[in-house]
Amino acid sequence: MANPAFSQPSQRLNFSGEKTGDDHHHLWQLLWEYDPNGLIVVDANYYIKLVNPAFCRMFRVRSQDVIGELAATILDDISDFQRVWETGEVYRGKPREFTQYDLLVNQVIFPIPEEGIIACIMADYSHQLVERRELMAIKDETIKNVNQVVDNQMKVVQEIAGLLGETTAQTKVSLLKIVQMLQHEAVDSVTAMPPETRGDER
């Protein structure tokens, strides 16, 4: 990747302490290596050109093993990269889970047309996976219990429908509404973005 910060001619330090081109190069290199976000750069044919150490830790790979490989080899679905390249627009999407890596990331993908590349920044939110799974387990158990109540109520309805009349029917409707509400919330809890990273999906 041709970066202006890397291509500047070396300059000497002046008495004001201004950094040289070599110093800028070093700072960019440190940023690339120490950034806690996963960084990946692919070309217009979606072959991996660069990955940083954080990306390698997230996906348990070595840079020398993935550079030159198709991005789909690691990321599976690269449709977001394709859309970014075709539209020229920045993509800020909902968190994406990579189950095989126990990884949850929020992605920002953007094209750099003059270099013929697409870059992606991945913020790691994997710590939220355990919390989400625990919440889902609680809601699933609640839904299961409510369904059991509905089933039992239906048996009662069949036996004493003539005595309870509309009251039982109203109870059934209320219980079913509770089930639907819990199911809807369960889906929302999985697809919701972390508040601090919420953005418009393109």
ZAZA-853470 format. One record per residue: residue number from 1; x, y, z of N, C-alpha, C in turn. Coordinates in nm, 3 decimals, decimal comma. Layout:
% residues N
[rec NUM; [X; Y; Z]; [X; Y; Z]; [X; Y; Z]]
...
This chain:
% residues 202
[rec 1; [0,085; -0,118; 0,000]; [0,000; 0,000; 0,000]; [0,088; 0,122; 0,000]]
[rec 2; [0,070; 0,208; -0,095]; [0,152; 0,328; -0,103]; [0,092; 0,434; -0,015]]
[rec 3; [0,154; 0,461; 0,097]; [0,104; 0,559; 0,192]; [0,196; 0,680; 0,187]]
[rec 4; [0,141; 0,802; 0,177]; [0,225; 0,921; 0,170]; [0,322; 0,929; 0,286]]
[rec 5; [0,277; 0,881; 0,404]; [0,363; 0,890; 0,521]; [0,486; 0,802; 0,506]]
[rec 6; [0,478; 0,697; 0,424]; [0,590; 0,608; 0,405]; [0,680; 0,653; 0,290]]
[rec 7; [0,624; 0,735; 0,201]; [0,698; 0,769; 0,080]; [0,767; 0,904; 0,088]]
[rec 8; [0,752; 0,974; 0,202]; [0,816; 1,103; 0,213]; [0,968; 1,086; 0,217]]
[rec 9; [1,042; 1,175; 0,155]; [1,188; 1,168; 0,162]; [1,236; 1,195; 0,303]]
[rec 10; [1,345; 1,130; 0,339]; [1,400; 1,150; 0,472]; [1,445; 1,295; 0,489]]
[rec 11; [1,410; 1,353; 0,605]; [1,447; 1,490; 0,633]; [1,527; 1,493; 0,763]]
[rec 12; [1,611; 1,593; 0,778]; [1,688; 1,606; 0,900]; [1,609; 1,682; 1,004]]
[rec 13; [1,634; 1,648; 1,131]; [1,570; 1,724; 1,239]; [1,620; 1,867; 1,237]]
[rec 14; [1,528; 1,962; 1,251]; [1,571; 2,099; 1,267]; [1,574; 2,132; 1,416]]
[rec 15; [1,610; 2,252; 1,450]; [1,627; 2,287; 1,591]; [1,495; 2,298; 1,665]]
[rec 16; [1,383; 2,302; 1,594]; [1,252; 2,309; 1,660]; [1,204; 2,172; 1,702]]
[rec 17; [1,278; 2,067; 1,666]; [1,237; 1,933; 1,706]; [1,141; 1,869; 1,609]]
[rec 18; [1,126; 1,923; 1,490]; [1,035; 1,867; 1,389]; [1,081; 1,727; 1,351]]
[rec 19; [0,986; 1,635; 1,338]; [1,020; 1,496; 1,309]; [1,055; 1,478; 1,162]]
[rec 20; [1,145; 1,387; 1,135]; [1,184; 1,357; 0,998]; [1,086; 1,262; 0,934]]
[rec 21; [1,105; 1,240; 0,801]; [1,022; 1,143; 0,731]; [1,037; 1,004; 0,789]]
[rec 22; [1,160; 0,969; 0,830]; [1,183; 0,838; 0,890]; [1,106; 0,823; 1,021]]
[rec 23; [1,099; 0,933; 1,097]; [1,024; 0,929; 1,223]; [0,876; 0,906; 1,196]]
[rec 24; [0,823; 0,974; 1,095]; [0,681; 0,955; 1,059]; [0,656; 0,810; 1,018]]
[rec 25; [0,748; 0,757; 0,940]; [0,737; 0,617; 0,898]; [0,730; 0,526; 1,020]]
[rec 26; [0,817; 0,552; 1,116]; [0,822; 0,470; 1,238]; [0,693; 0,481; 1,316]]
[rec 27; [0,638; 0,602; 1,326]; [0,513; 0,620; 1,401]; [0,397; 0,548; 1,334]]
[rec 28; [0,389; 0,556; 1,201]; [0,284; 0,483; 1,130]; [0,299; 0,333; 1,151]]
[rec 29; [0,422; 0,286; 1,151]; [0,447; 0,144; 1,171]; [0,404; 0,100; 1,311]]
[rec 30; [0,433; 0,183; 1,412]; [0,391; 0,152; 1,549]; [0,239; 0,150; 1,561]]
[rec 31; [0,175; 0,248; 1,497]; [0,029; 0,253; 1,500]; [-0,030; 0,127; 1,440]]
[rec 32; [0,024; 0,083; 1,328]; [-0,024; -0,037; 1,261]; [-0,005; -0,161; 1,350]]
[rec 33; [0,106; -0,168; 1,419]; [0,138; -0,287; 1,498]; [0,067; -0,290; 1,632]]
[rec 34; [0,043; -0,173; 1,693]; [-0,013; -0,169; 1,828]; [-0,162; -0,138; 1,833]]
[rec 35; [-0,220; -0,102; 1,721]; [-0,365; -0,075; 1,719]; [-0,440; -0,198; 1,768]]
[rec 36; [-0,524; -0,184; 1,871]; [-0,599; -0,301; 1,921]; [-0,709; -0,347; 1,827]]
[rec 37; [-0,745; -0,263; 1,732]; [-0,844; -0,303; 1,632]; [-0,779; -0,388; 1,524]]
[rec 38; [-0,855; -0,484; 1,474]; [-0,807; -0,563; 1,362]; [-0,811; -0,481; 1,234]]
[rec 39; [-0,703; -0,482; 1,158]; [-0,696; -0,406; 1,033]; [-0,661; -0,502; 0,920]]
[rec 40; [-0,738; -0,493; 0,812]; [-0,711; -0,575; 0,694]; [-0,728; -0,490; 0,570]]
[rec 41; [-0,640; -0,509; 0,473]; [-0,645; -0,438; 0,347]; [-0,648; -0,541; 0,235]]
[rec 42; [-0,743; -0,525; 0,142]; [-0,753; -0,616; 0,028]; [-0,750; -0,535; -0,100]]
[rec 43; [-0,713; -0,601; -0,210]; [-0,711; -0,531; -0,338]; [-0,847; -0,541; -0,407]]
[rec 44; [-0,856; -0,489; -0,527]; [-0,984; -0,485; -0,598]; [-1,037; -0,623; -0,634]]
[rec 45; [-0,952; -0,724; -0,629]; [-0,994; -0,862; -0,654]; [-1,014; -0,939; -0,524]]
[rec 46; [-1,007; -0,866; -0,412]; [-1,035; -0,919; -0,278]; [-0,928; -1,017; -0,229]]
[rec 47; [-0,806; -0,996; -0,276]; [-0,691; -1,069; -0,221]; [-0,631; -0,987; -0,107]]
[rec 48; [-0,593; -1,054; -0,002]; [-0,540; -0,986; 0,116]; [-0,402; -0,929; 0,087]]
[rec 49; [-0,387; -0,799; 0,113]; [-0,259; -0,732; 0,092]; [-0,185; -0,709; 0,224]]
[rec 50; [-0,259; -0,674; 0,328]; [-0,199; -0,646; 0,458]; [-0,294; -0,686; 0,570]]
[rec 51; [-0,238; -0,731; 0,681]; [-0,313; -0,751; 0,805]; [-0,222; -0,707; 0,919]]
[rec 52; [-0,282; -0,658; 1,026]; [-0,199; -0,617; 1,140]; [-0,201; -0,726; 1,248]]
[rec 53; [-0,117; -0,715; 1,349]; [-0,110; -0,819; 1,452]; [-0,243; -0,844; 1,523]]
[rec 54; [-0,321; -0,738; 1,548]; [-0,449; -0,757; 1,616]; [-0,543; -0,845; 1,533]]
[rec 55; [-0,545; -0,824; 1,402]; [-0,627; -0,908; 1,315]; [-0,581; -1,053; 1,325]]
[rec 56; [-0,450; -1,074; 1,324]; [-0,396; -1,211; 1,331]; [-0,437; -1,278; 1,462]]
[rec 57; [-0,436; -1,202; 1,572]; [-0,479; -1,260; 1,700]; [-0,627; -1,295; 1,698]]
[rec 58; [-0,708; -1,205; 1,641]; [-0,852; -1,230; 1,636]; [-0,885; -1,357; 1,559]]
[rec 59; [-0,820; -1,376; 1,445]; [-0,854; -1,486; 1,356]; [-0,753; -1,603; 1,364]]
[rec 60; [-0,661; -1,592; 1,460]; [-0,567; -1,702; 1,490]; [-0,490; -1,745; 1,365]]
[rec 61; [-0,435; -1,647; 1,298]; [-0,357; -1,674; 1,177]; [-0,224; -1,601; 1,186]]
[rec 62; [-0,134; -1,632; 1,096]; [-0,008; -1,561; 1,081]; [-0,015; -1,480; 0,953]]
[rec 63; [0,039; -1,362; 0,955]; [0,029; -1,273; 0,838]; [0,089; -1,338; 0,714]]
[rec 64; [0,199; -1,408; 0,731]; [0,264; -1,470; 0,615]; [0,179; -1,582; 0,553]]
[rec 65; [0,084; -1,633; 0,631]; [-0,001; -1,741; 0,580]; [-0,125; -1,689; 0,507]]
[rec 66; [-0,164; -1,565; 0,533]; [-0,289; -1,515; 0,474]; [-0,267; -1,409; 0,366]]
[rec 67; [-0,155; -1,339; 0,371]; [-0,130; -1,238; 0,267]; [-0,117; -1,307; 0,131]]
[rec 68; [-0,194; -1,256; 0,036]; [-0,199; -1,317; -0,097]; [-0,314; -1,413; -0,114]]
[rec 69; [-0,384; -1,445; -0,002]; [-0,500; -1,533; -0,010]; [-0,626; -1,449; -0,031]]
[rec 70; [-0,730; -1,512; -0,085]; [-0,859; -1,445; -0,097]; [-0,915; -1,414; 0,042]]
[rec 71; [-0,971; -1,295; 0,058]; [-1,027; -1,256; 0,187]; [-1,136; -1,353; 0,233]]
[rec 72; [-1,208; -1,410; 0,137]; [-1,315; -1,504; 0,172]; [-1,263; -1,628; 0,243]]
[rec 73; [-1,135; -1,657; 0,227]; [-1,076; -1,772; 0,294]; [-1,086; -1,756; 0,445]]
[rec 74; [-1,072; -1,633; 0,494]; [-1,078; -1,605; 0,637]; [-1,215; -1,554; 0,678]]
[rec 75; [-1,270; -1,463; 0,599]; [-1,392; -1,392; 0,638]; [-1,520; -1,457; 0,588]]
[rec 76; [-1,509; -1,558; 0,503]; [-1,626; -1,626; 0,445]; [-1,706; -1,531; 0,356]]
[rec 77; [-1,791; -1,451; 0,416]; [-1,877; -1,361; 0,339]; [-1,806; -1,227; 0,322]]
[rec 78; [-1,777; -1,190; 0,198]; [-1,710; -1,061; 0,171]; [-1,802; -0,968; 0,092]]
[rec 79; [-1,931; -0,991; 0,099]; [-2,026; -0,909; 0,022]; [-2,019; -0,762; 0,063]]
[rec 80; [-1,988; -0,735; 0,192]; [-1,975; -0,595; 0,235]; [-1,857; -0,527; 0,166]]
[rec 81; [-1,747; -0,599; 0,151]; [-1,631; -0,545; 0,079]; [-1,668; -0,517; -0,067]]
[rec 82; [-1,741; -0,610; -0,126]; [-1,780; -0,594; -0,266]; [-1,872; -0,474; -0,285]]
[rec 83; [-1,965; -0,456; -0,191]; [-2,057; -0,343; -0,201]; [-1,982; -0,210; -0,186]]
[rec 84; [-1,886; -0,207; -0,094]; [-1,806; -0,086; -0,074]; [-1,728; -0,051; -0,200]]
[rec 85; [-1,668; -0,152; -0,262]; [-1,587; -0,127; -0,382]; [-1,674; -0,081; -0,499]]
[rec 86; [-1,793; -0,141; -0,509]; [-1,882; -0,107; -0,621]; [-1,947; 0,030; -0,605]]
[rec 87; [-1,980; 0,067; -0,481]; [-2,051; 0,194; -0,457]; [-1,958; 0,308; -0,421]]
[rec 88; [-1,839; 0,275; -0,371]; [-1,747; 0,379; -0,327]; [-1,787; 0,442; -0,195]]
[rec 89; [-1,881; 0,380; -0,124]; [-1,931; 0,435; 0,001]; [-1,874; 0,361; 0,121]]
[rec 90; [-1,860; 0,432; 0,232]; [-1,814; 0,372; 0,357]; [-1,925; 0,286; 0,415]]
[rec 91; [-1,887; 0,169; 0,465]; [-1,984; 0,077; 0,526]; [-1,964; 0,074; 0,677]]
[rec 92; [-2,070; 0,106; 0,750]; [-2,073; 0,090; 0,895]; [-2,193; 0,002; 0,927]]
[rec 93; [-2,167; -0,123; 0,959]; [-2,277; -0,217; 0,975]; [-2,296; -0,262; 1,118]]
[rec 94; [-2,391; -0,352; 1,135]; [-2,417; -0,411; 1,265]; [-2,303; -0,507; 1,300]]
[rec 95; [-2,287; -0,536; 1,430]; [-2,182; -0,630; 1,469]; [-2,195; -0,763; 1,396]]
[rec 96; [-2,082; -0,820; 1,361]; [-2,080; -0,947; 1,290]; [-2,010; -1,052; 1,377]]
[rec 97; [-2,072; -1,167; 1,389]; [-2,015; -1,274; 1,471]; [-1,947; -1,378; 1,383]]
[rec 98; [-1,826; -1,413; 1,420]; [-1,752; -1,523; 1,358]; [-1,750; -1,637; 1,459]]
[rec 99; [-1,849; -1,725; 1,448]; [-1,869; -1,827; 1,549]; [-1,747; -1,915; 1,569]]
[rec 100; [-1,681; -1,950; 1,459]; [-1,568; -2,043; 1,470]; [-1,450; -1,983; 1,546]]
[rec 101; [-1,450; -1,850; 1,562]; [-1,341; -1,784; 1,634]; [-1,388; -1,725; 1,768]]
[rec 102; [-1,516; -1,749; 1,805]; [-1,574; -1,686; 1,924]; [-1,549; -1,535; 1,920]]
[rec 103; [-1,580; -1,478; 1,806]; [-1,544; -1,339; 1,779]; [-1,666; -1,258; 1,739]]
[rec 104; [-1,680; -1,142; 1,800]; [-1,785; -1,047; 1,763]; [-1,717; -0,913; 1,733]]
[rec 105; [-1,735; -0,863; 1,612]; [-1,667; -0,739; 1,573]; [-1,765; -0,642; 1,511]]
[rec 106; [-1,732; -0,516; 1,525]; [-1,803; -0,411; 1,454]; [-1,710; -0,359; 1,345]]
[rec 107; [-1,759; -0,356; 1,220]; [-1,674; -0,327; 1,107]; [-1,699; -0,189; 1,048]]
[rec 108; [-1,591; -0,124; 1,010]; [-1,596; -0,005; 0,924]; [-1,512; -0,038; 0,802]]
[rec 109; [-1,575; -0,038; 0,685]; [-1,507; -0,075; 0,561]; [-1,511; 0,045; 0,467]]
[rec 110; [-1,396; 0,079; 0,408]; [-1,392; 0,196; 0,321]; [-1,296; 0,173; 0,206]]
[rec 111; [-1,328; 0,227; 0,089]; [-1,240; 0,211; -0,029]; [-1,135; 0,320; -0,035]]
[rec 112; [-1,022; 0,288; -0,094]; [-0,920; 0,388; -0,128]; [-0,895; 0,371; -0,278]]
[rec 113; [-0,980; 0,431; -0,360]; [-0,979; 0,405; -0,506]; [-0,846; 0,435; -0,573]]
[rec 114; [-0,779; 0,543; -0,529]; [-0,654; 0,579; -0,597]; [-0,545; 0,475; -0,579]]
[rec 115; [-0,559; 0,391; -0,475]; [-0,462; 0,284; -0,453]; [-0,518; 0,148; -0,496]]
[rec 116; [-0,646; 0,145; -0,535]; [-0,708; 0,019; -0,577]; [-0,725; -0,079; -0,463]]
[rec 117; [-0,754; -0,030; -0,343]; [-0,765; -0,118; -0,226]; [-0,889; -0,085; -0,144]]
[rec 118; [-0,925; -0,179; -0,058]; [-1,035; -0,163; 0,037]; [-0,978; -0,196; 0,175]]
[rec 119; [-1,003; -0,109; 0,272]; [-0,954; -0,130; 0,408]; [-1,071; -0,155; 0,501]]
[rec 120; [-1,045; -0,234; 0,605]; [-1,148; -0,265; 0,704]; [-1,088; -0,256; 0,844]]
[rec 121; [-1,158; -0,184; 0,930]; [-1,122; -0,175; 1,072]; [-1,225; -0,257; 1,150]]
[rec 122; [-1,177; -0,348; 1,234]; [-1,264; -0,435; 1,312]; [-1,243; -0,409; 1,461]]
[rec 123; [-1,345; -0,354; 1,527]; [-1,340; -0,335; 1,672]; [-1,394; -0,461; 1,739]]
[rec 124; [-1,318; -0,513; 1,834]; [-1,350; -0,641; 1,897]; [-1,448; -0,620; 2,014]]
[rec 125; [-1,565; -0,682; 2,004]; [-1,665; -0,679; 2,110]; [-1,696; -0,820; 2,159]]
[rec 126; [-1,597; -0,907; 2,151]; [-1,620; -1,048; 2,186]; [-1,663; -1,066; 2,331]]
[rec 127; [-1,621; -0,973; 2,418]; [-1,659; -0,985; 2,559]; [-1,811; -0,980; 2,578]]
[rec 128; [-1,882; -0,924; 2,479]; [-2,027; -0,915; 2,490]; [-2,097; -1,046; 2,453]]
[rec 129; [-2,022; -1,138; 2,391]; [-2,083; -1,264; 2,350]; [-2,138; -1,342; 2,469]]
[rec 130; [-2,058; -1,352; 2,576]; [-2,102; -1,427; 2,694]; [-2,227; -1,363; 2,753]]
[rec 131; [-2,228; -1,231; 2,764]; [-2,343; -1,162; 2,818]; [-2,466; -1,186; 2,731]]
[rec 132; [-2,450; -1,179; 2,601]; [-2,564; -1,199; 2,510]; [-2,617; -1,342; 2,520]]
[rec 133; [-2,524; -1,437; 2,529]; [-2,567; -1,577; 2,536]; [-2,639; -1,605; 2,667]]
[rec 134; [-2,592; -1,546; 2,776]; [-2,659; -1,563; 2,904]; [-2,799; -1,502; 2,900]]
[rec 135; [-2,809; -1,383; 2,841]; [-2,939; -1,317; 2,829]; [-3,034; -1,400; 2,743]]
[rec 136; [-2,981; -1,453; 2,631]; [-3,064; -1,536; 2,545]; [-3,112; -1,662; 2,618]]
[rec 137; [-3,025; -1,722; 2,701]; [-3,062; -1,843; 2,775]; [-3,175; -1,813; 2,872]]
[rec 138; [-3,167; -1,697; 2,938]; [-3,272; -1,658; 3,033]; [-3,404; -1,636; 2,961]]
[rec 139; [-3,398; -1,567; 2,848]; [-3,521; -1,538; 2,773]; [-3,579; -1,666; 2,713]]
[rec 140; [-3,492; -1,755; 2,665]; [-3,541; -1,882; 2,611]; [-3,613; -1,963; 2,719]]
[rec 141; [-3,555; -1,963; 2,840]; [-3,616; -2,036; 2,950]; [-3,750; -1,974; 2,988]]
[rec 142; [-3,756; -1,840; 2,986]; [-3,882; -1,771; 3,017]; [-3,988; -1,803; 2,914]]
[rec 143; [-3,948; -1,800; 2,786]; [-4,043; -1,833; 2,679]; [-4,094; -1,976; 2,694]]
[rec 144; [-4,002; -2,067; 2,727]; [-4,040; -2,207; 2,745]; [-4,142; -2,222; 2,857]]
[rec 145; [-4,117; -2,151; 2,969]; [-4,208; -2,160; 3,082]; [-4,345; -2,102; 3,049]]
[rec 146; [-4,345; -1,988; 2,976]; [-4,472; -1,927; 2,939]; [-4,549; -2,018; 2,844]]
[rec 147; [-4,478; -2,082; 2,751]; [-4,543; -2,175; 2,659]; [-4,606; -2,292; 2,733]]
[rec 148; [-4,538; -2,339; 2,838]; [-4,593; -2,447; 2,918]; [-4,722; -2,403; 2,989]]
[rec 149; [-4,719; -2,278; 3,036]; [-4,840; -2,225; 3,099]; [-4,954; -2,217; 2,999]]
[rec 150; [-4,923; -2,172; 2,877]; [-5,025; -2,164; 2,772]; [-5,080; -2,302; 2,740]]
[rec 151; [-4,990; -2,401; 2,726]; [-5,034; -2,538; 2,697]; [-5,126; -2,591; 2,806]]
[rec 152; [-5,086; -2,568; 2,931]; [-5,168; -2,616; 3,043]; [-5,302; -2,545; 3,045]]
[rec 153; [-5,298; -2,417; 3,014]; [-5,422; -2,340; 3,012]; [-5,516; -2,392; 2,904]]
[rec 154; [-5,460; -2,432; 2,791]; [-5,542; -2,483; 2,682]; [-5,611; -2,615; 2,722]]
[rec 155; [-5,541; -2,694; 2,799]; [-5,602; -2,819; 2,846]; [-5,721; -2,789; 2,937]]
[rec 156; [-5,700; -2,686; 3,021]; [-5,809; -2,646; 3,110]; [-5,926; -2,593; 3,029]]
[rec 157; [-5,892; -2,518; 2,924]; [-5,997; -2,461; 2,839]; [-6,083; -2,572; 2,779]]
[rec 158; [-6,017; -2,675; 2,731]; [-6,090; -2,785; 2,668]; [-6,182; -2,855; 2,767]]
[rec 159; [-6,142; -2,857; 2,894]; [-6,221; -2,930; 2,993]; [-6,335; -2,847; 3,051]]
[rec 160; [-6,306; -2,717; 3,070]; [-6,409; -2,636; 3,137]; [-6,442; -2,509; 3,058]]
[rec 161; [-6,432; -2,520; 2,924]; [-6,459; -2,403; 2,840]; [-6,598; -2,347; 2,866]]
[rec 162; [-6,691; -2,436; 2,884]; [-6,829; -2,391; 2,904]; [-6,845; -2,309; 3,029]]
[rec 163; [-6,761; -2,335; 3,130]; [-6,774; -2,264; 3,256]; [-6,700; -2,129; 3,256]]
[rec 164; [-6,582; -2,124; 3,190]; [-6,499; -2,004; 3,195]; [-6,532; -1,905; 3,084]]
[rec 165; [-6,573; -1,954; 2,970]; [-6,615; -1,866; 2,861]; [-6,504; -1,773; 2,813]]
[rec 166; [-6,538; -1,647; 2,799]; [-6,447; -1,551; 2,740]; [-6,326; -1,523; 2,828]]
[rec 167; [-6,339; -1,541; 2,958]; [-6,227; -1,510; 3,048]; [-6,104; -1,591; 3,012]]
[rec 168; [-6,123; -1,721; 2,984]; [-6,011; -1,807; 2,947]; [-5,953; -1,764; 2,813]]
[rec 169; [-6,039; -1,732; 2,719]; [-5,992; -1,689; 2,588]; [-5,906; -1,563; 2,600]]
[rec 170; [-5,948; -1,470; 2,687]; [-5,871; -1,349; 2,707]; [-5,736; -1,380; 2,771]]
[rec 171; [-5,735; -1,474; 2,864]; [-5,609; -1,515; 2,928]; [-5,513; -1,572; 2,824]]
[rec 172; [-5,566; -1,655; 2,734]; [-5,484; -1,715; 2,629]; [-5,421; -1,606; 2,543]]
[rec 173; [-5,500; -1,508; 2,503]; [-5,449; -1,400; 2,419]; [-5,338; -1,324; 2,491]]
[rec 174; [-5,357; -1,296; 2,619]; [-5,257; -1,223; 2,695]; [-5,127; -1,301; 2,704]]
[rec 175; [-5,136; -1,431; 2,730]; [-5,017; -1,513; 2,740]; [-4,943; -1,522; 2,607]]
[rec 176; [-5,018; -1,536; 2,498]; [-4,955; -1,542; 2,366]; [-4,884; -1,411; 2,333]]
[rec 177; [-4,942; -1,299; 2,375]; [-4,878; -1,170; 2,353]; [-4,746; -1,162; 2,429]]
[rec 178; [-4,743; -1,216; 2,550]; [-4,619; -1,218; 2,628]; [-4,512; -1,298; 2,556]]
[rec 179; [-4,551; -1,416; 2,503]; [-4,456; -1,500; 2,430]; [-4,400; -1,425; 2,311]]
[rec 180; [-4,487; -1,361; 2,233]; [-4,442; -1,288; 2,114]; [-4,349; -1,174; 2,151]]
[rec 181; [-4,379; -1,104; 2,260]; [-4,295; -0,994; 2,304]; [-4,157; -1,043; 2,344]]
[rec 182; [-4,151; -1,152; 2,417]; [-4,022; -1,208; 2,459]; [-3,941; -1,255; 2,341]]
[rec 183; [-4,007; -1,318; 2,244]; [-3,936; -1,364; 2,126]; [-3,881; -1,247; 2,047]]
[rec 184; [-3,960; -1,139; 2,036]; [-3,916; -1,021; 1,963]; [-3,795; -0,959; 2,032]]
[rec 185; [-3,799; -0,948; 2,166]; [-3,688; -0,892; 2,241]; [-3,564; -0,978; 2,229]]
[rec 186; [-3,582; -1,110; 2,223]; [-3,468; -1,199; 2,209]; [-3,395; -1,176; 2,079]]
[rec 187; [-3,473; -1,157; 1,970]; [-3,412; -1,130; 1,840]; [-3,341; -0,995; 1,842]]
[rec 188; [-3,406; -0,894; 1,902]; [-3,346; -0,761; 1,908]; [-3,216; -0,760; 1,985]]
[rec 189; [-3,208; -0,840; 2,093]; [-3,087; -0,842; 2,174]; [-2,969; -0,897; 2,100]]
[rec 190; [-2,996; -0,983; 2,000]; [-2,887; -1,042; 1,922]; [-2,842; -0,947; 1,813]]
[rec 191; [-2,936; -0,876; 1,752]; [-2,902; -0,792; 1,636]; [-2,867; -0,650; 1,675]]
[rec 192; [-2,891; -0,611; 1,801]; [-2,865; -0,473; 1,841]; [-2,717; -0,443; 1,841]]
[rec 193; [-2,680; -0,322; 1,799]; [-2,541; -0,280; 1,798]; [-2,502; -0,227; 1,935]]
[rec 194; [-2,376; -0,234; 1,973]; [-2,330; -0,167; 2,094]; [-2,358; -0,019; 2,081]]
[rec 195; [-2,415; 0,045; 2,185]; [-2,455; 0,186; 2,173]; [-2,344; 0,277; 2,127]]
[rec 196; [-2,221; 0,250; 2,175]; [-2,114; 0,340; 2,140]; [-2,068; 0,326; 1,998]]
[rec 197; [-2,115; 0,221; 1,926]; [-2,072; 0,202; 1,788]; [-2,189; 0,207; 1,691]]
[rec 198; [-2,306; 0,247; 1,741]; [-2,423; 0,244; 1,654]; [-2,405; 0,342; 1,539]]
[rec 199; [-2,434; 0,293; 1,416]; [-2,425; 0,379; 1,298]; [-2,527; 0,334; 1,198]]
[rec 200; [-2,544; 0,410; 1,096]; [-2,640; 0,372; 0,992]; [-2,585; 0,260; 0,910]]
[rec 201; [-2,666; 0,155; 0,886]; [-2,625; 0,044; 0,799]; [-2,653; 0,082; 0,656]]
[rec 202; [-2,553; 0,061; 0,573]; [-2,569; 0,096; 0,432]; [-2,598; -0,029; 0,352]]
